[in-house]
Amino acid sequence: MSSLSDSLILQVLKRLTQGLTWESETNAPFRVGGFNHLDRSNVVSVSTVEDFFRPALNREEFADRFKALLTWIKQSLRRVKVYKIKTDQPSVFEIYIVGISYAGNYLGLNTQVVET
């Protein structure tokens, strides 16, 4: 898979997440991008991509889409981690699903969760 370009990885991530949201009180969409300068100073937790997506894989309505997304992330990025980062709002967290491309860049997804 070392021949995968960053633009191809991002393009496929964008296609796989089109119309897909992360279920919380906001059902926030996924944003695709490069995260070379991700500020980790407010990280609340770090988890594996498998642990993060586990609840979504049990949602019958979207399980196949999340499984395809998880498979692509694991195939196209190395050392993938999920960062939960606090925001200025007490119950709102930014979620970054980030891995390293074969070009050495940090690529992935971002969404938001609300926990009350």
N, CA, C and O of each residue as an XYZ file, in Angstrom:
464
protein
N       0.816     -1.207      0.000
C       0.000      0.000      0.000
C       0.858      1.269      0.000
O       0.321      2.374      0.075
N       2.149      1.127     -0.081
C       3.013      2.296     -0.012
C       2.840      3.230     -1.196
O       3.355      4.348     -1.174
N       2.134      2.805     -2.220
C       1.939      3.674     -3.378
C       0.750      4.610     -3.217
O       0.466      5.399     -4.119
N       0.058      4.543     -2.106
C      -1.097      5.411     -1.890
C      -0.644      6.845     -1.639
O       0.131      7.106     -0.719
N      -1.122      7.754     -2.446
C      -0.795      9.167     -2.237
C      -1.708      9.745     -1.164
O      -2.791      9.222     -0.901
N      -1.254     10.833     -0.551
C      -2.076     11.517      0.445
C      -3.402     11.948     -0.162
O      -4.445     11.823      0.479
N      -3.374     12.453     -1.389
C      -4.615     12.934     -2.010
C      -5.594     11.786     -2.238
O      -6.801     11.978     -2.092
N      -5.107     10.604     -2.591
C      -5.996      9.459     -2.765
C      -6.589      9.034     -1.417
O      -7.784      8.756     -1.325
N      -5.769      8.985     -0.393
C      -6.255      8.615      0.941
C      -7.364      9.562      1.374
O      -8.413      9.118      1.841
N      -7.140     10.866      1.223
C      -8.138     11.859      1.626
C      -9.398     11.775      0.771
O     -10.511     11.926      1.274
N      -9.216     11.535     -0.510
C     -10.355     11.426     -1.425
C     -11.253     10.259     -1.028
O     -12.475     10.403     -0.990
N     -10.663      9.117     -0.736
C     -11.455      7.949     -0.343
C     -12.099      8.176      1.025
O     -13.257      7.810      1.225
N     -11.372      8.771      1.965
C     -11.963      9.087      3.269
C     -13.180      9.997      3.100
O     -14.203      9.804      3.756
N     -13.062     10.974      2.230
C     -14.175     11.906      2.000
C     -15.381     11.164      1.426
O     -16.514     11.401      1.844
N     -15.142     10.277      0.482
C     -16.240      9.508     -0.116
C     -16.899      8.598      0.926
O     -18.124      8.497      0.982
N     -16.081      7.939      1.749
C     -16.615      7.005      2.742
C     -17.396      7.704      3.855
O     -18.284      7.100      4.457
N     -17.078      8.959      4.131
C     -17.764      9.666      5.213
C     -18.884     10.585      4.729
O     -19.557     11.222      5.540
N     -19.081     10.656      3.438
C     -20.121     11.537      2.894
C     -21.490     11.129      3.453
O     -21.930      9.993      3.278
N     -22.148     12.067      4.123
C     -23.454     11.812      4.707
C     -23.432     11.018      5.996
O     -24.489     10.716      6.551
N     -22.262     10.676      6.479
C     -22.112      9.891      7.700
C     -21.855     10.834      8.868
O     -21.069     11.774      8.745
N     -22.503     10.593      9.987
C     -22.296     11.418     11.175
C     -21.926     10.525     12.352
O     -22.195      9.324     12.360
N     -21.296     11.153     13.352
C     -20.984     10.450     14.585
C     -22.121     10.722     15.553
O     -22.430     11.877     15.844
N     -22.736      9.674     16.047
C     -23.927      9.812     16.869
C     -23.591     10.300     18.272
O     -22.913      9.626     19.048
N     -24.087     11.487     18.566
C     -24.075     12.040     19.922
C     -25.227     13.039     19.936
O     -26.114     12.956     19.086
N     -25.236     13.946     20.842
C     -26.343     14.903     20.883
C     -26.359     15.841     19.678
O     -27.374     16.478     19.398
N     -25.244     15.925     18.971
C     -25.196     16.802     17.802
C     -25.202     16.057     16.476
O     -25.497     16.654     15.440
N     -24.878     14.754     16.484
C     -24.731     13.992     15.240
C     -23.862     14.755     14.248
O     -24.277     15.047     13.126
N     -22.667     15.065     14.681
C     -21.746     15.887     13.894
C     -21.193     15.115     12.704
O     -20.946     13.912     12.796
N     -20.999     15.810     11.585
C     -20.401     15.166     10.415
C     -18.901     14.949     10.621
O     -18.296     15.504     11.538
N     -18.329     14.145      9.760
C     -16.879     13.954      9.748
C     -16.264     14.951      8.777
O     -16.817     15.225      7.713
N     -15.120     15.484      9.158
C     -14.331     16.336      8.266
C     -13.020     15.607      8.006
O     -12.439     15.003      8.909
N     -12.576     15.670      6.793
C     -11.367     14.982      6.364
C     -10.255     16.001      6.196
O     -10.492     17.102      5.699
N      -9.045     15.645      6.605
C      -7.966     16.602      6.412
C      -6.606     16.106      6.857
O      -6.421     14.957      7.260
N      -5.671     17.025      6.764
C      -4.327     16.791      7.256
C      -4.191     17.432      8.622
O      -4.675     18.543      8.842
N      -3.543     16.748      9.531
C      -3.447     17.226     10.910
C      -2.004     17.213     11.408
O      -1.732     16.766     12.522
N      -1.086     17.702     10.587
C       0.319     17.745     10.982
C       0.547     18.636     12.195
O       1.505     18.434     12.941
N      -0.314     19.608     12.396
C      -0.127     20.571     13.492
C      -1.229     20.452     14.543
O      -1.663     21.458     15.104
N      -1.674     19.245     14.805
C      -2.716     19.009     15.788
C      -2.205     19.372     17.183
O      -1.177     18.868     17.634
N      -2.941     20.253     17.851
C      -2.577     20.673     19.206
C      -3.060     19.613     20.195
O      -4.262     19.453     20.409
N      -2.133     18.910     20.781
C      -2.474     17.834     21.709
C      -2.449     18.281     23.176
O      -2.515     17.444     24.076
N      -2.356     19.577     23.420
C      -2.223     20.065     24.794
C      -3.481     19.862     25.634
O      -3.388     19.807     26.861
N      -4.647     19.750     25.015
C      -5.894     19.574     25.763
C      -6.489     18.178     25.584
O      -7.701     17.997     25.697
N      -5.639     17.198     25.306
C      -6.118     15.837     25.101
C      -6.660     15.272     26.413
O      -5.991     15.305     27.446
N      -7.874     14.758     26.349
C      -8.513     14.142     27.496
C      -8.230     12.642     27.512
O      -8.005     12.052     28.568
N      -8.243     12.029     26.311
C      -7.962     10.597     26.220
C      -7.450     10.252     24.828
O      -7.659     10.982     23.859
N      -6.773      9.116     24.766
C      -6.286      8.566     23.497
C      -6.751      7.121     23.456
O      -6.605      6.384     24.432
N      -7.316      6.717     22.312
C      -7.785      5.338     22.192
C      -7.417      4.779     20.827
O      -6.894      5.486     19.966
N      -7.698      3.514     20.651
C      -7.461      2.887     19.354
C      -8.644      3.177     18.443
O      -9.741      3.494     18.902
N      -8.402      3.064     17.166
C      -9.473      3.281     16.201
C     -10.534      2.184     16.325
O     -11.719      2.442     16.117
N     -10.116      0.973     16.659
C     -11.073     -0.123     16.847
C     -12.002      0.159     18.020
O     -13.212     -0.042     17.917
N     -11.440      0.626     19.140
C     -12.273      0.952     20.303
C     -13.234      2.096     20.000
O     -14.391      2.070     20.420
N     -12.756      3.091     19.274
C     -13.607      4.224     18.952
C     -14.797      3.810     18.092
O     -15.929      4.209     18.368
N     -14.556      3.023     17.068
C     -15.623      2.657     16.133
C     -16.512      1.507     16.613
O     -17.544      1.236     15.999
N     -16.131      0.831     17.692
C     -16.904     -0.322     18.163
C     -18.401     -0.027     18.327
O     -19.210     -0.823     17.849
N     -18.815      1.071     18.974
C     -20.260      1.335     19.087
C     -20.933      1.530     17.728
O     -22.075      1.109     17.540
N     -20.246      2.156     16.789
C     -20.832      2.403     15.473
C     -21.005      1.108     14.686
O     -21.925      0.991     13.878
N     -20.135      0.147     14.916
C     -20.237     -1.127     14.204
C     -21.448     -1.929     14.665
O     -21.868     -2.872     13.994
N     -22.005     -1.552     15.811
C     -23.203     -2.210     16.328
C     -24.494     -1.512     15.901
O     -25.588     -2.009     16.166
N     -24.364     -0.364     15.241
C     -25.542      0.338     14.738
C     -25.911     -0.270     13.391
O     -25.284      0.019     12.372
N     -26.922     -1.103     13.402
C     -27.278     -1.887     12.223
C     -27.428     -1.025     10.967
O     -27.018     -1.427      9.878
N     -28.004      0.135     11.126
C     -28.294      1.007      9.984
C     -27.030      1.430      9.221
O     -27.055      1.553      7.996
N     -25.926      1.653      9.949
C     -24.705      2.163      9.336
C     -23.495      1.248      9.518
O     -22.381      1.647      9.179
N     -23.673      0.065     10.029
C     -22.553     -0.815     10.360
C     -21.650     -1.088      9.161
O     -20.426     -1.066      9.295
N     -22.227     -1.341      8.005
C     -21.408     -1.637      6.822
C     -20.553     -0.443      6.421
O     -19.400     -0.607      6.022
N     -21.112      0.754      6.525
C     -20.355      1.955      6.157
C     -19.212      2.199      7.139
O     -18.099      2.536      6.735
N     -19.491      2.029      8.421
C     -18.426      2.223      9.406
C     -17.359      1.132      9.291
O     -16.177      1.398      9.506
N     -17.764     -0.079      8.958
C     -16.786     -1.148      8.776
C     -15.875     -0.842      7.589
O     -14.664     -1.050      7.664
N     -16.456     -0.349      6.495
C     -15.650      0.018      5.325
C     -14.698      1.168      5.664
O     -13.546      1.175      5.232
N     -15.182      2.125      6.430
C     -14.348      3.258      6.843
C     -13.199      2.775      7.723
O     -12.050      3.162      7.509
N     -13.493      1.948      8.690
C     -12.466      1.416      9.581
C     -11.421      0.617      8.788
O     -10.221      0.752      9.028
N     -11.873     -0.195      7.867
C     -10.958     -0.982      7.049
C     -10.032     -0.081      6.239
O      -8.828     -0.330      6.176
N     -10.579      0.963      5.618
C      -9.758      1.869      4.810
C      -8.730      2.601      5.682
O      -7.568      2.733      5.299
N      -9.159      3.069      6.843
C      -8.242      3.766      7.743
C      -7.068      2.857      8.109
O      -5.910      3.274      8.065
N      -7.376      1.623      8.466
C      -6.327      0.685      8.876
C      -5.418      0.286      7.720
O      -4.241     -0.005      7.931
N      -5.951      0.269      6.501
C      -5.142     -0.107      5.346
C      -4.292      1.041      4.817
O      -3.216      0.811      4.265
N      -4.755      2.254      4.978
C      -4.081      3.381      4.325
C      -3.221      4.231      5.257
O      -2.400      5.019      4.787
N      -3.396      4.085      6.565
C      -2.636      4.891      7.522
C      -1.954      3.982      8.549
O      -2.451      2.903      8.871
N      -0.822      4.434      9.049
C      -0.092      3.693     10.077
C      -0.236      4.400     11.421
O      -0.473      5.606     11.486
N      -0.091      3.632     12.473
C      -0.094      4.166     13.850
C      -1.290      5.096     14.108
O      -1.124      6.218     14.587
N      -2.462      4.624     13.793
C      -3.684      5.423     13.947
C      -4.067      5.504     15.419
O      -4.076      4.502     16.134
N      -4.380      6.712     15.849
C      -4.858      6.949     17.215
C      -6.059      7.878     17.160
O      -6.219      8.666     16.228
N      -6.893      7.765     18.174
C      -8.061      8.633     18.297
C      -7.847      9.528     19.509
O      -7.680      9.052     20.632
N      -7.854     10.827     19.260
C      -7.643     11.827     20.309
C      -8.960     12.512     20.637
O      -9.655     13.012     19.753
N      -9.288     12.526     21.908
C     -10.460     13.256     22.400
C      -9.921     14.516     23.067
O      -9.174     14.443     24.042
N     -10.306     15.664     22.535
C      -9.731     16.934     22.975
C     -10.827     17.851     23.505
O     -11.850     18.056     22.852
N     -10.598     18.402     24.703
C     -11.610     19.293     25.275
C     -11.609     20.630     24.543
O     -10.596     21.070     24.000
N     -12.773     21.253     24.549
C     -12.959     22.553     23.911
C     -13.314     23.575     24.982
O     -13.284     23.268     26.174
N     -13.646     24.776     24.562
C     -14.063     25.820     25.503
C     -15.417     25.524     26.136
O     -15.748     26.078     27.185
N     -16.194     24.660     25.507
C     -17.502     24.282     26.040
C     -17.349     22.996     26.852
O     -16.809     22.010     26.349
N     -17.815     22.996     28.093
C     -17.545     21.886     29.007
C     -17.960     20.496     28.519
O     -17.268     19.522     28.815
N     -19.053     20.375     27.791
C     -19.526     19.049     27.398
C     -19.234     18.722     25.926
O     -19.702     17.705     25.415
N     -18.468     19.576     25.249
C     -18.165     19.376     23.831
C     -16.698     18.989     23.662
O     -15.802     19.625     24.218
N     -16.477     17.937     22.886
C     -15.121     17.453     22.639
C     -14.903     17.305     21.142
O     -15.802     16.905     20.402
N     -13.700     17.632     20.713
C     -13.291     17.381     19.330
C     -12.642     16.005     19.300
O     -11.844     15.660     20.172
N     -12.992     15.232     18.290
C     -12.418     13.901     18.103
C     -11.568     13.931     16.834
O     -12.041     14.330     15.770
N     -10.327     13.511     16.955
C      -9.421     13.426     15.809
C      -8.980     11.978     15.653
O      -8.409     11.392     16.572
N      -9.245     11.414     14.498
C      -8.805     10.072     14.159
C      -7.652     10.274     13.186
O      -7.866     10.610     12.021
N      -6.432     10.069     13.664
C      -5.250     10.487     12.916
C      -4.236      9.357     12.808
O      -3.947      8.656     13.778
N      -3.706      9.203     11.602
C      -2.646      8.241     11.372
C      -1.611      8.855     10.449
O      -1.783      9.970      9.957
N      -0.544      8.123     10.221
C       0.554      8.613      9.394
C       0.463      7.967      8.012
O       0.382      6.746      7.882
N       0.478      8.809      6.995
C       0.463      8.301      5.620
C       1.860      7.809      5.262
O       2.817      8.030      6.004
N       1.965      7.144      4.126
C       3.269      6.658      3.691
C       4.189      7.792      3.283
O       5.401      7.602      3.184
N       3.625      8.978      3.044
C       4.440     10.157      2.759
C       4.922     10.815      4.056
O       5.701     11.768      4.020
N       4.457     10.302      5.200
C       4.900     10.833      6.484
C       4.036     11.940      7.055
O       4.426     12.587      8.027
N       2.869     12.171      6.468
C       1.964     13.216      6.952
C       0.878     12.628      7.843
O       0.506     11.463      7.708
N       0.378     13.453      8.754
C      -0.714     13.056      9.640
C      -2.033     13.394      8.954
O      -2.354     14.561      8.731
N      -2.787     12.353      8.627
C      -4.061     12.501      7.921
C      -5.158     11.813      8.714
O      -4.894     10.953      9.555
N      -6.398     12.208      8.431
C      -7.499     11.503      9.075
C      -8.788     12.266      9.088
O      -9.110     13.011      8.163
N      -9.525     12.062     10.168
C     -10.875     12.591     10.314
C     -11.004     13.393     11.589
O     -10.247     13.216     12.544
N     -11.976     14.274     11.578
C     -12.304     15.067     12.757
C     -13.821     15.106     12.864
O     -14.509     15.262     11.855
N     -14.341     14.968     14.062
C     -15.759     15.144     14.331
C     -15.902     15.710     15.736
O     -14.912     16.001     16.409
N     -17.118     15.856     16.157
C     -17.356     16.456     17.471
C     -18.358     15.597     18.224
O     -19.280     15.038     17.629
N     -18.176     15.497     19.524
C     -19.142     14.802     20.363
C     -19.571     15.702     21.497
O     -18.804     16.524     21.998
N     -20.816     15.526     21.888
C     -21.351     16.230     23.050
C     -21.691     15.171     24.086
O     -22.417     14.219     23.803
N     -21.163     15.346     25.280
C     -21.418     14.407     26.378
C     -21.993     15.176     27.545
O     -21.341     16.043     28.127
N     -23.235     14.839     27.874
C     -23.871     15.518     29.019
C     -24.199     14.530     30.105
O     -24.737     14.911     31.145
